[in-house]
Structures are given as C-alpha cells and as structure tokens.
Amino acid sequence: MVSSTLRSAVVDLVREAGRATMTYYDAPEAAGVREKDDESPVTLADEVAHGILVDGLRHLDPSTPVVSEEAAVDDFETRRSWRRFWLVDPLDGTKEFIKRRAEFTVNVALIDEHEPVLGVVGAPALDLVYWAVKGEGAWREKKRASAERIYSVPPEPGAPLTVVESLSHPSPELEEYLKTIPVGRRVKAGSSLKFCWVAEGKADIYPRLGPTMEWDVAAGDCVYRQSGRDGERPSPLTYNKPDLRNPSFVIGL
C-alpha cells in the first residue's frame, strides 16, 4: 500500500521543510507574522514549508491530489470521489513557533479510504521525526539516530491517567470532561506532538474538546493508530468530510 521508498522520501521531505522553518525560528524578526482571514496567525515559515511539501509531493506522486492548510481547498463535490489524497499541515503550532517554543511540527499524511495510511510528524527544533505506515507500526527517529519503534499502552480501567493537553487551547469543556475520569497528572504539549506523546507512552490520553481541522490531526493520528503492540489502536477520526472539520475527540481510551 505504501512503499518503503515513498515513506523514506516523505520523511526526507518533512525534514527539508523543517530545516526551512528553522531559518525563521532562529531569526523571528524575519518571520513576517500576520493574521489570516480566520484571525489565526501565519508566518513566512508556514508558506515556505507549504511550497516545499506541496511541490515535493506532486513530484513524488503526481496523480494524487494534495490538500494543504495554506492553500485553497477543492470543494466537496470535487473531493468526494477521491480515494487517496495527501493532507498537509506545513507548520502546526504556529503560536508556539512565534513564541520560540520548540513544540511545533511539520505534518504530512496520506489518506486512503478516509483513514491515514502514512503519517510523518517532524519537530525540527527538537531534531525529531515520528512516522508510521499502516500495518508497519509507529517509529521515532531522534537526532538522526536509527529509527526505533514506539508503542502506546491502553490504560488499566480505573488507573490514574496522564493527560496531555494543548498549550494554546484551554477550554471549559475540557475541565468538565476531566472531572469524569481519574486524572493522575496533566501535561501540556504543542501541535501534533500530543498524538505522538500518547503513541510513545508519555501520556495515556489526549482529549481535544474544541475545533480542529483534518490537516491538524492526520499525521499524528496515523502515528497513534499504528502504535499498538497487537494491531491498530482505535481512533474516532475520519477524513475527507465535507468541511474537513473535526468534532471533539479523545485519543487513547
């Protein structure tokens, strides 16, 4: 379904885009921060990473459409017939990036029949890449060392849970939800790293009780899904919805 050659090429592409973002991370005065129409921030780093990823994917796989956060999206009448497409978030965690926090990511996923079958999450400021392929597990490459497989472990019923939550998106709904489960510890992370923390066992669950878009979650969701020891972990997320918007979700239970 996904060849090792394609997977390796996408990992290299994410690393290349990540290196480009670091040019602006190391020189924030050049990042050109501004607001988009939805009042979310965007920088030159987002745009440069977008260009590298979209051009690279079109070169690697010219017959498969690409959807990116930083470009106009085809309407659903066009997309509804797509079996496969690339889903890209060139820089997830722009608010963290602007504040020069290291927890931002570059994300690419390949969607096939409404689920991610390849996901790559790069964290360039941490020199870290997570990747997963359906049926081949989830992996982490740190500082160019050999890839190591990572696993999540479903929590025991009733056991105190380590909850990973957003750095930038607290909500009253989250506080109400946390009253219903046995919380042992709360930790915060930026961007799609929250999925990866659950995938590698640093956290038990990631509840997101607020809006996200499909490109925000697809690559990290793939890493999480493939992190089980005995098959895929279940995920409530689906892809190529009419408006690409996700409902609230909880990953890990």
N, C-alpha and C positions, 0 to 999 in steps of 0.2 A: 504493500500500500504506500509506504514512504521508504525510499531507498536510503541507504547509509550515505550515499553520495549527496543526495539532496539535503538530508539532515545536516551533514557537515558543512555544506555550502551556506545554509541558512544561519548556522551558528557563526560562521565567519562573517556573514553579512551583518548580523547583530553586533558582533564585536567592532566591525568597521564603523557602523553608525554610532556605537557607544564612544569610540575614540573621537569622533567628530563632536559629540556633545561636550566632551571634556574640554575642548578648546574654549567654549563659552563658560563652562563651570569654573575654569581657572582664571577667567577674565570676565567676571559678571558685568562689568560696565559695558561690555560689547554685546551682551545678550539680547538687547533690543526688546525688552519686555513690553507687552501691550495686552489689551483685552480683546477677546473675540466677541461676536455678537451675543453669545450667551453669558458674557461677563466673566468667563474663565480666562486665566492667563495663558499666553502663548509666547514663545521666545524664538529667536533665530535658531537655537539648538533644535527645537521641535521641527522646524521647517527643513533644516539641513538633514537631520536624521530621516525625515519623511522622504526626501529626494533619494537618498542612498538606498533605503529599503525598497521603495516602490520601483525604482529603476532596476535594482538588483533582482527583485523577484520577477519582474517582467522579462528580464534576460534569462533567468534560470528556468522559468515556467511560463512561456508566453501565451499559452492557451487558457490559463486560469486567471479569472478576474481578481483584482486587488481592491480591498476596501481599507481606507486609512482614516484615522480621526482628522487628519489635516488636509482632507480633500472632499470635494462634493461626493455624496453617496448616490449611486443609482437608485431610482425609486423601486418600490417593492414589486411592481408589475414586471420590471426587468429582472430583479433578483430572484423572484420566486421560482424560476426554472433552474437556478444554479444548483448543481450537486456539490461542487467544490469551489472554494474561493479562499484567498488569503485575507487575513484580518490583522491589521497593523495598528499599534499604538506607538508612534515614534518616540515619545517621551512621556511615560506615565509617572505622575508625581511632580508635575511642573512646579507646584507650590514649594515642594521640598527642594527642587533644583534651584529655584530663585533664592531660597534661604541658605543655600550652600550646604544643605544636608545631603548625606551620601545615599539616601534611600529613594532614589529614582531609578526607573528601569526603561529599557528598550524592549519592545514586545512584538513577536511575530507568531501567528498561529495559522495552521492550515485547517480549514473547516471542511468536513466531508459528511454529507447527510446529517447536518445540524449538530455535529459534535466535533471537538478539536481532536485531530489525529496526530498533529505535530505541534509542539509548543516550545518556544525559546524565549527565555527571560534573561536579559543581560542587565547587570548592575555595574556599569563601568567605573563608578567611583569606588566600588568595593573590589574591583577586578574579579568579578564573579559571574558565572553563567549557569543557569539551570536549563535543562532541556528534557523533553520527553517525547516518545513516539508510541502510539497505540500498540500495545502488546509487547513493548520492549522496555518498560519501566521508566522511572524518572532518575535523572542524573544531575550531578553538580560538578562543575569544573572551577576550581579556585586557583587564581594566580597562575594559570596555565599548567597546573599540575594535571596528572592523569584524571580522567573523569571517574567519579565514584558514585555508585548507586545509592539513592536515598529512599527511605521508607517512612511512611506515616503509620501510626498505630491507633486504631479506634479505641477511645477511652472506655474503661470499665464502667458499667452502669452505676451511677451514684458517686463516682470518684470525683474529687475536686478537679476542675478543669483550668488549664491555662488558656486564656482567651487572648487572641491577637486582634487588635482594633486599629482603626485608622488614626493617623497623626492629625489629619486635617479635617475630618468629617465626623465629629461627635454628634449624637442625636438623642433626644429624649426617648425615642423608640428603643434605642439600644439599651439605655439604662433600665427601661421597663422589662425588656427581654432578659437581661442579666439577673433580674430578681427571680426568674423562674428556673434557673439552673444552678448547680453547685460550683460557684466560681472559686478557684483557689488562688489564681493570680491573673492580673491583667497586664498585657504588654502592648506597646504601640509600635507600629511599623508603617512605612510609607509605601505607596504604589502596590504593584502586584507581588511584592515580596511577602505580603501577608499569606497568599496562597502557598508560596514556597516554604514559609516557616511551618505551616501545617504539614506540608509534604515531607519535610525532613525531621518532623517530630519536635520542633522547638515550641510548638503550640498545639493544642488539641482541636480548637475550633476557631473559625473566623466568621462572625456574624456581620452582615452588612445590611442594615435596615434603612437604606436610603437608596437613591437612584444611582445607577451606573449604566454605562453603555457596553455593548458586547466587546468592543476593542479593549476596554479596560481590563477585562477578566479572562479572555480566551486563552492566552498563552499560559498564565498561571493556573487556570483551571485544568489545562491539559497536564501540567506537571503534577498537580494534586491527584487527578484521576489515575495516573499511572504509578502512584507511589505505594500502592498496596503490595503486601507480600504475597497474597494469594489471589491475584486478579485485580481488576479495576476497583477503585473507590467510587461510590456513587456520588453524583453531582446533580443538583437541581437545575443547572443552567442549560439552556438550549440556544441555538444560533440561527441566524437569518430570519429573525422575527420581523414583522412589518416595519417597526420603527427602530429596531436594533436596541431597544431599551430593556434593561433587566428589572424584574421585580426584586423586592428584598429577598435575601437568601442567607442560609447558614451553611458553611462548608465545614465538614469534619464529623458531623453526627449522622 
